[in-house]
Amino acid sequence: MSKAANKQLVLKRKEEGASLIEYAVIAALVVALAVAGFGVLGEGLTTAFEGIVDALTGGSGTGAGGTGG
């Protein structure tokens, strides 16, 4: 194998490694933003779902009652 072809293979492998790292960084940022978003919206989401449960069950949304099946 010629030196030029060998060098081209080495550069190709480095580019693939860089792409993998870039994707990992993007994925980490998406996860961090999702966690931060859920933290900020958590209270509002809890209140919203409790309101939905109250509307569907006609109760206060608390307690462990039910028909059991």
C-alpha positions as CSV (number, residue, x, y, z in Angstrom):
1,M,0.0,0.0,0.0
2,S,1.4,3.4,-0.9
3,K,2.1,6.1,1.7
4,A,-0.6,8.3,0.2
5,A,-3.3,5.6,0.4
6,N,-2.2,4.8,4.0
7,K,-2.4,8.4,5.0
8,Q,-5.9,8.7,3.4
9,L,-7.1,5.7,5.4
10,V,-5.7,7.2,8.6
11,L,-7.5,10.6,7.9
12,K,-10.7,8.7,7.1
13,R,-10.6,6.9,10.5
14,K,-9.9,10.2,12.3
15,E,-12.9,11.8,10.6
16,E,-15.2,8.9,11.7
17,G,-14.0,9.2,15.3
18,A,-14.7,12.9,15.2
19,S,-18.2,12.4,13.9
20,L,-18.9,9.9,16.7
21,I,-17.7,12.4,19.3
22,E,-19.8,15.1,17.7
23,Y,-22.9,12.9,17.9
24,A,-22.2,12.0,21.5
25,V,-21.9,15.7,22.4
26,I,-25.1,16.5,20.6
27,A,-26.9,13.7,22.4
28,A,-25.5,14.8,25.8
29,L,-26.8,18.4,25.1
30,V,-30.3,17.1,24.2
31,V,-30.4,15.0,27.4
32,A,-29.3,18.0,29.5
33,L,-31.9,20.3,27.9
34,A,-34.6,17.6,28.4
35,V,-33.7,17.2,32.1
36,A,-33.6,21.0,32.6
37,G,-36.9,21.4,30.8
38,F,-38.6,18.7,32.9
39,G,-37.2,20.3,36.0
40,V,-38.7,23.7,35.1
41,L,-42.0,22.3,33.8
42,G,-42.3,19.5,36.4
43,E,-44.6,21.4,38.8
44,G,-46.9,22.6,36.0
45,L,-47.1,19.2,34.4
46,T,-47.9,17.6,37.8
47,T,-50.7,20.2,38.3
48,A,-52.0,19.6,34.8
49,F,-52.1,15.8,35.1
50,E,-53.8,16.1,38.6
51,G,-56.5,18.3,36.9
52,I,-57.0,15.7,34.2
53,V,-57.3,12.9,36.8
54,D,-59.8,15.0,38.8
55,A,-61.8,15.6,35.7
56,L,-61.9,12.0,34.7
57,T,-62.6,10.5,38.1
58,G,-64.7,13.3,39.5
59,G,-62.7,13.3,42.7
60,S,-59.9,15.1,44.4
61,G,-57.2,13.0,42.7
62,T,-55.9,11.7,46.1
63,G,-56.4,8.5,47.9
64,A,-56.0,4.9,47.0
65,G,-59.6,4.0,46.2
66,G,-60.8,2.2,43.1
67,T,-62.5,-0.9,41.9
68,G,-59.3,-3.0,41.9
69,G,-59.6,-4.2,38.4
